[in-house]
Amino acid sequence: MDSNLVDKRKLQPQCNEAYSMLVKKKLFVWIFLTLVMYSLFAASYDKYIFDNLQVLNTKWKTHKNYNSNYKNMFYFDNDDFNRDSRKLILTWEPPFGAMAQNPRHCDGCYLTYDKGTASKADAIVFHFAETWDSPHILPWKDRTPKQRWVWYCMEPPWNVRYVMQKTLTPLNGVFNWTMTYRTDSDILASYSISHKPIKKTIAEMIEGKTAPALAAWVVSNCAASVRKDFVDKLTRYISIDIYGKCSGNYLCRDSVCRNQVLSKYKFYFALENSQCKDYITEKFWNMALESKSVPVVMGPSREDYELVAPPKSFIHVDDFDSVESLAEYLKLLDENDSLYGEYLRWASATESKIDWTTDTRKVEELIKRGAKGLAFSKLINHSHHVCSLCEKLNREPPDKIEVVENLDTWWYGDDYDVNNDSFSVCRPQSGPSGFPLRKFVTLAYSAIFWFLAILLTWYLFKRKILPSDNKQV
């Protein structure tokens, strides 16, 4: 037998083993580099991708809702503006795709979504959800010395921080005014609506309370929360009809129909999922007060409600040391029309001593309590929040330029830190009213990244650019 052939056969296992080690080393390097690339990508672009998806979502909603009625809002008539003394307000992105139709909706101002007007706008409104934490993405080159930048938000701090992922710290010193539901905002954007007293006596209103259950609750957020546990405990003592997708017992969406249903209940549970300073939403205004069903409230402090609500119009859960004691009080009111009727007195045009909708309160007292937004607007029933901004733009001297130096601690509280899980302006036991989506976004693009990485690896093996372990020497 040829000695060279024998030597090759003896060396074959050694060569195969050496080649196998080479393959393993190259695969290890390839996998390591892929992991490094993924880590760098995730660290650099995770939040950027999430923020862009929020903006794209808003742009999609804007596109979906857009029709010819909105044309004047997106294509500004410069000639008309140059002949007019009105202020110009630019909304940088329509909040969650919700748009106004009339450029002259507010007396004294033009409203627009045309970003081409950024350099001539008197104010630019930035909705928090579509505004990145990074201030570098904002239109600095178009900012003029007397232009006001306004930070606009109607969501509670929990949602801003943990659902929309905004730390706000990089935005300190960027904005001039705030426009939120908070009464210490520069411009008040309240959830409140006007509820004029009706031409009924208290006795007539009580006669209409014919529902078989004592109270009603409408809920669409089915996640476990403080308010759900609260209602579960309360149902042991009193009867409550629960409406909404969580119960399968749907309530009509039409306001007239909804009020007809809810007005038959003596009480309505206006329970805020996020219990934060001044966060009093449509649950209180549209569902309870509008239907003249006495609201049992869970949310900010009693003082926050008293600042904006009709006098003696609600029952606060904080006033009771237990769920059972609250239930006993509600049953007492149910059995005593005189006591119960006091909570409806504000709503009776024939029996109310004051018309609370025109009661502007003492401005000095409001300022002392830090409620500059409420003190400024005089009204808590503006049909459009931007009209309050318009009024302020026309009232304030153009040279008076203010700056929100610490947007983060103003919004989240004095002890705020990016690593904190709670804020001093919110109750620790409450939480977001929405669901954090960033982890799902991370999971989605991670799956795409690794799918492409595996596909590329397979292609390189097939083209023999990466060595294959099944090759024999």
N, C-alpha and C positions, 0 to 999 in steps of 0.2 A: 504493500500500500504506500502511496506517496506520502513522504514524511511531512510535506507542507500541508496536506489535507488533514493529517492527524493533528498538527499544531493548531490549525484553524478551528477544528472541532473542540480542542481543549480551551482555546481562547474565547469561543462563542459565548459561554455563560458569563464570563468576566466582562465581555463587551456589552452584552445585554444589560447586565447589572449596572455598568457605568452609564449606559445610555438612559436607563430607567431613572437613575439618580439625576441625570441632567434634565430630564423631562420634569421630574418633581421639583427641582430647583427653579426651573423657568416658570412652572405653574405657580409655585409659591410666590415668586417675584410678581407675576402677573396679577394674582389675587391680591397681594399686598398693595400694589399700585392702584388697583381698582378700588380697594377700601379707602386708600388715601384720597383718591379723586372724589369718591362719594362723600367722605367726611368734609373735605374742603368745600364741595358744592353745597352740602346741607348747611354748613356753618355760615357760608357767605350769602346764600340765596333763599334760605327757608322763609324768613320773614318777608323778604322782597316778593317772593312768589305769592305768599298769602295776601299781602297788601294789594298786589296787582289783581288778584282774583276778586277782591272786594270791589275794586274800581271797575273791572270788567263786568262784574255782576250788576253794578249800578248802570253802566253803559248799556247793557243788554236790556235792563228794565226800562231805561229811558227810551231806547229804540223801540221796544215792544209797545210802550204807551204813547209814542209820538204819533201825532196826526197834524193835519194842516192848522188846527187851532193853536199849536205851539210855535208856528213859524216865526212870529214876531219876537219870540223870546230867545231864539237861537241866532237870528239874523237881525242885528241891531240897526236901526235907522239913524245913522250918524247925522244926516242933515236935520232931521227933526230934533235931535238932541242939541245940536249947536244953536238952534233958535230958541231954546228953552232954558229956564233957570232951575229945572229940577235936578236933584241929586241922582247919581247913577249907582245902582247896587248890582254887583255881579255875583251870582252864586256859581262857584267854581265847578261843582258837580251837583246835579239834582239829588237831594238826600234820598238814598235807596230808590232812586228813579222817580220820586214824586215831584211833579212839576206844577208851577203856576202857569196860567194861560195868558193873563193880561199884563202887559208891560207897565200899564198905568194903574195897576190895582191899588197902589198906595198914593194918597195925595202928597205931592211934593217930591216924588221919586219916580225914576224909571227902574224897572227890574229886568234883568237879562241873564241868559246863560251863555252869551257869546264871549268866549275867552279872548277874542280879538280886541275887546274893550278894556282889557286889564290895565293898560297904561293910563286910561282916562277915568276909570271908576273911582268914585268917592269912597266906596267900601267894597271889599271882597269877602264873601261868606264862605268859610271852609267847613263842610260837614265832617265831623270827627271820623266817621267810618271810612271815608274816601281820602283822608289826609294821613300821609305817612308820618311816622315818628321822625324821620329824617327831614330836617328843615331845608335841606339842599334841593329837594324836588319842588319846592314851592316857587312861584313866579317872581323871584327877587328882581330880575332885570326890569320888570314892569312896575315895580313898586315906587310910588311917588312919596315925597316927604309928608304930605298931608293925608295920604290914603289910610283908611282904617281897615285892618284885617280882623275879621270876627270869627271866633271859634264857636261853632254851633253844635249842640248836643241835646238830645231828648232821651237818651238812655241812662240808666243808673251807673255809678262807678264800677260795680261788679262786671257789667257787660262790657264797658269800655276797656277794662283791664284784661279780663279773662276770656271774653268771647271775641272781641275785636283786636285784642293783643296790643293795646296802646299804653306805653309807659308814660308818655307825655313829657317826661323830663327833658328830652332834647328840644322841646318846643317852648321852654321857658324863655320869656323875653321876646317872643316872635309876634304874638297877637296883641292888638290894642284893646279889644273888647271881648266879652263873653256873652253868648246868647243861649240860655238854657232854661229849664224849668225851675232852677234854683232861684229863690227870691233875692239872693245876694249877687246875682248876675248883673252885668251892665245893662243888658236888655232881657226882660222877662219873656220867656216863651212858655207860658203856662199851658197845661192840659185843660184848664178850666173853660167852661162855656157858660153863657148867660142863662140863668134860670129865674125868670121873672115870676113873682107870686101869681098863683092862679085864682080865678074867681070861684073858689069853693071854700066852704067853712071847714074847720078841722073835723067836725062830726061827719060831714059829707065824704071827706077823704077816708075816714076810718070805715065808713059803711062799705066802701069799695074793696076792703081787705078781706076777700072771700076765698083765698087760696086754702087748700086743705092743710098745707104745711105752714109753719110759722115763718120760715125764712127761705131765701133762695141764694144760690151761689152758681156763677157761671165761670167755668175754668177750661182753658185749652192747653195749658202747659201741664202735661201729665207726669212730669218728673217728680220724684219724692221731694218734699220740701216741708218747711216749718208750717206753712199754711195748710197743707194737706193733712198733716198729723193733727193740727188744731181742729179742723172740721171733723175728722174721724172721731176725735174724742167728744166733740160737741154733739154729735148725732146720738150719743148715748143718753142725752138728756132732753133734747128738743128735736122736732121734725124739720128736716132741711131738704128741699128739692134741689138737686144738683144738675145743672145743664152744661152742655159743651161736649167736645169730642171725647173727653176723658170718661164721661158717663154714658155716652151713646144717646143721651137725651138732648137733642139739639134744640136750640132756641132760634126763632126767626131773626134774620139779620136786619130786616127793615126796622128802623127806629120806632115807628108808630106801633107796629105789631109788638116789638120787644117791650115797649113801655106799657102796653096794655097787659102783657103777661106779668111783668115784674111789679106793676102797681097794685096787684092783688095780694102781694106779700107784705107783711108788716115790716120785715127786716130784709136787708140785702147785705151779704158779706163782701165788702170791698177790701179784699186782702191783697196787698202788694207782695210779690215774690221777693223783690229786693227792697229791704227796709233801709232806706237811705234818706238823708236830709232832703226835705221838700219834695220827695218823689211821690206825688199824689197824681195818679193817672186817671184815664177815662173810666176805670172801674168805679171810682167815687163820683165823678161828674156826670158821665153819660148814662151809667147803669143805675146808680142809686138815686142821686138827687133829681135827675130828669124824670124818673118814674115815680118820684115821691114815696119811695120805699126807704125807711130809715137805715142809713148805712152803719154797719158794724165794721170798724176799720182796724187794720193791722198794717203798719207802715212806719213812717217817721213819727216823731213825738207829737203829743197832743198840741203843744205850742205851735208846731208847724201847720197843723190842720186849722187851728183857731185863727191863724194869720190870714187865711184865704177863704175859709168856709163860711157859710151862713151861720149866724149865732145859734148855738144849741141845735145843731142839725145832725150830729153823729154820736156814736157810742164808741169809745176807744178801748181796745182790749187791755191796754196797760193799766186801766183803772180797776182791774180785778185781779185778785191774787191767785185765782184758779179758773179753769174752764167751767167747773161746776158753779162757781159763784156768778160768772157771767150768764150762764144758762138760767139760773134762778132769777137774775135781774130781768132778763128778757121775758121770762114767764110772768113776772110781776107786772111789767108794762103791758103784756098781752091781756091781762085780767083787769087793768085799770086804765080806762080810756082817758082819764084826766091827765095822768102821768105820761102816757104814751103820746097824747096830743101835743105836749110841749115840744116834742121833736119835729112836729109838722107846722108849728106856728109860723116859722119863717116863710113857708110856702103858701100861706093863705093871704090873699089880697085883702080879705075882709077883716082879718084878725091880727095881722102882723103890724107891729108898731113902727118898724122902719123898713124901707126898701133897701135891702143889703146890696143890691146890684149897683146902686148909685152912691153907696157909702164909701167915700175915698179914704176913710180913716185919717189919723193924724200923721202927716208926713214926717214930723219930727220923731215920733215914736217908731215909725218904720225904719228910719235911718239909724236910730239908736240901736235897733235890733239887728242891724246889718242887712235889712231888706231893701237895698238900693234899687233893685230891679222893679219891685212892686211900687216903691215910692215914686220912681221916675214915671212909670207908665200911667199911673193913676187908675188905669183900667186893668182888669184881669180877664177881659173878654175880647181881646183883639182877634179879628177873624183871620189874621195872617201875621205870624211872628215878625216877618220882615217889615211890616208897617210900623212896629215899635222902633225898629232900627232906623227906618226912614225918619220918624219923628225926632229921634235923638240926633241924627245927622244934621237935620235942619235947625235944631236948637243949640247944639254945642258949637262954640267958636272953632273955626277950622284950624286955628293955631294951637288949640288945646289937645295935644297928643299924649294919650296915656298908654302905658304898656303893662301887660299882665306878666309881671316878673317871674312868678312861680305858679304856672298853670297846674303843675302836677300836685303840689301840696294844697292848692286851693280846691282842686277837684276831689282829691282822695283824702285829704286831711293832713294836719300838721306833722304827724308821725309817719307819713308815707315813706316807704323805701321800696325799690323795685323787687326786693326779695320778700316783702311782707305778703301775707295771705289775707289780710284784712285791712280795713281803713277806718279811721276814726269817724268819718261821716256816715258810716253804715253800721248796722248791728251785726256783730260777728256771726250770729246764728242764721242770718239770711245769706243769700248768694245770688249768682247770675240768674236772670229770668230766661236766658237762652242757653244754647249748648255750644261749648267751645268747638270750633271746627278746624283749628290749625293742625291738630294731630292727624285728622283725616286727610288734609291736604298733603302733609308730610308723608303719610303712608302711600298716597296715590302716586306722587312723583317718585318715591323710593321704589315702588313696584315697577314703574316705567324705566327707571335707571337700571335696575338689576336685570330686567328683561332684555334691554338693549345690550348690557354687558355680556350676558350669556349668549345672545345672538352673535355678537362680535367675536366672542371666544370660539364659537362653533365655526364661524366663517374663517377665522385664522387657522384653525386646525385643518379645515377642509382644503385651504390653499397652501397647507404645509408651511405656513409662516411660523406657527407654533409647532414644536415637535410632538409627534404622537407616540404614546407609550407602546403601541402595538407594532411599531416598526422593528424589524429584526436586522441585525448587522450581519 
